[in-house]
Amino acid sequence: MLELLIDKKENVKTIMLVENGILVEKHEEHENQKRLEGNIYIGKVQNVLQGMQSAFINIGEDKNTLIKIKDILPKVDEKEEKIDTSDKKITDYLKTGMDIVVQIKKDGTLTKGAKVSTHINLPGRFIALLPNTSFITVSQKIENEEERQRLIQIVRKNLPENMGAIIRTAGENRNEEEIKKDIEKLIIEWKNIQKSLKNNKAPKLLYNNQALVRRTILDIIDRGLERIIINDKETYNTIINSLKEFDIKIELRENEDLFKIYNLSDQIKKLSQRKVWLKSGGFITIDKTEALTAIDVNTGKFVGKKNIEQTAYIVNKEATVEIAKQLRLRDIGGIVIIDYIDMYEEKNKQEIEMLLKKELKKDRTKCQVEGFTKLNLLEMTRKNMCNNDWNNETEN
């Protein structure tokens, strides 16, 4: 049973995705920490940095935002081609004082402003609409080629000219009427943004993405979500109004401590621990640095019964399932290096890599496994679900 629990205490909203009583995702939204990702603004160019091929854009928030030249040039399907900026000059596209429509792609920090792009992305239930583009692409998690082509044909048939789309995982096996309805809804949203653009001067917010809760529900509504439990009446009313079209059970347990359900407090405490024990007696350690996250696999108390190779394989196999789980639970993003217990048989390495890819498919965000290096380290990358990257499944 897949459930979403939204616990509101003072100015912190904790969003917990629980599967059969086990916490699989946890995110926090602080009311005094403004989330901007996904918002669309009409901004004003403050200054252009020719040597950096970038510019600062005033969107009316506390800090100016940053835009790079690749986010100004026409968007392309990055699976097919890369944006070539070698012969381009940002001064040919932006001038100080000019107005520009941008979308927040990455929230800022205490010292840096947010990152923005002119590549607008409006996420819906089954697709993400890409105005002013012409390509259609499909989520990598939809692997059946026949299904991919069917979806592309449906979307292409129902999209207006000068609009592209990314077909989301939730679109798999959906009929044309469902997808058409989603497209029409997003087109209305885009038209409303364009109308707002005519009536406002920079800097001004044109479209509010409504932050984390909305995005989370939108992403999991078609993944078997059976129930939403909320302890705050205002949040409850907002969600009830936004989910009128969905047949899903929504419960209000006003002022109840939702952390007591399934002993979630105990599960959350373990997320801060560096060492994670495995059932076999082995363990993994997780160490974050600014550059990357290092995960080390150890045999611990497990000594095995056959030989060193078999012992290493058994612990590595169990560790792989746990690593994929911890990456999602802790929302670890960026470069991840896994130091498995040394295996010398190529077959065992391949099976561990395949298992990791399989387990990572449960994750809602984009993960890329690069494989083992010459030093027997496994390299991979993962995009943050909510802290850094805007709606990862809608990025192509």
BELMO-V153280 format. One record per residue. PHI is phi as a letter, one per 30 degrees, with the letter a starting at -180 (NA if undefined). NEAR is the number of other ideal C-beta (glycine too) atoms within 10 Angstrom. Layout:
PHI/NEAR
PHI/NEAR
This chain:
NA/10
c/14
b/19
c/23
c/23
c/22
c/23
c/20
b/13
h/7
c/10
c/13
c/20
c/17
c/19
b/24
c/22
b/22
b/14
h/9
i/12
c/12
d/20
c/17
b/21
b/19
b/17
b/15
b/18
c/11
d/11
d/6
c/10
d/13
c/20
c/23
e/23
j/23
d/23
c/24
b/26
c/21
c/26
b/20
d/20
d/14
a/12
c/19
c/13
d/11
d/6
c/11
h/16
b/19
a/28
c/19
c/27
d/17
c/25
j/13
c/18
d/7
b/15
d/23
c/26
c/19
b/26
c/17
d/19
d/16
c/18
c/22
d/16
e/10
d/21
b/17
d/15
d/12
d/10
c/9
a/9
c/8
d/14
c/10
c/14
d/4
c/5
c/15
b/12
d/20
d/14
d/9
c/17
b/21
b/10
e/12
j/10
d/14
d/15
a/19
c/19
b/25
b/22
d/23
c/22
b/20
d/21
d/19
c/10
d/5
c/6
b/13
d/21
d/26
c/21
b/29
b/19
d/18
d/21
d/19
b/22
c/23
d/21
c/22
d/20
c/24
b/29
c/23
d/24
c/26
d/21
i/14
b/21
b/14
c/17
b/21
b/20
b/24
e/21
d/15
d/14
c/17
c/11
d/11
d/9
d/7
d/15
d/17
d/11
d/15
d/26
d/16
d/12
d/23
d/26
d/11
d/11
c/18
c/20
d/9
d/5
i/10
b/19
c/22
a/32
c/24
d/23
d/26
e/17
d/23
d/24
e/19
i/11
d/21
d/8
d/14
d/9
d/15
d/22
d/17
d/16
d/23
d/22
d/12
d/14
d/23
d/18
d/10
e/15
d/19
d/11
d/12
d/17
d/12
d/11
d/15
d/16
d/6
c/8
b/14
c/8
d/19
d/19
a/16
d/15
c/21
b/19
c/11
d/19
i/14
h/17
d/20
e/20
d/16
d/23
d/22
d/19
d/18
d/24
c/17
e/16
c/16
c/13
j/9
d/19
c/10
a/14
b/24
c/20
b/26
c/20
b/19
d/12
d/9
d/17
e/20
d/12
d/15
d/20
e/13
d/8
d/14
c/15
e/6
d/8
c/13
c/5
b/13
d/10
b/14
c/13
c/17
c/15
e/10
i/10
d/14
d/12
d/21
d/18
d/10
d/17
h/17
h/12
d/21
e/12
d/10
d/18
d/15
e/10
d/13
d/14
c/7
d/10
d/9
c/12
b/19
d/14
c/21
d/8
d/17
j/14
d/23
a/19
b/24
c/14
b/19
b/11
c/14
b/9
d/5
d/9
a/15
c/20
c/16
b/25
c/16
c/25
b/17
d/20
h/15
d/11
d/17
c/8
i/15
b/8
c/9
b/9
d/13
d/15
d/14
d/18
d/22
d/22
d/19
d/24
d/25
d/17
d/18
d/27
d/25
d/14
d/20
d/25
d/22
d/17
d/18
e/23
d/22
d/20
c/15
h/20
d/18
c/21
j/15
d/14
b/23
c/17
c/22
c/16
d/26
d/19
e/12
b/19
c/10
d/12
d/9
d/9
d/17
d/19
d/12
d/16
d/22
d/18
d/12
d/15
d/24
d/16
d/12
d/18
d/20
d/12
d/13
d/20
d/22
c/20
d/19
b/23
b/13
c/17
c/12
j/13
d/18
c/10
d/5
c/7
i/13
c/14
c/23
c/15
a/22
b/14
b/24
d/20
e/15
d/24
b/24
d/14
b/17
c/19
d/26
h/24
e/19
d/20
c/21
c/16
c/24
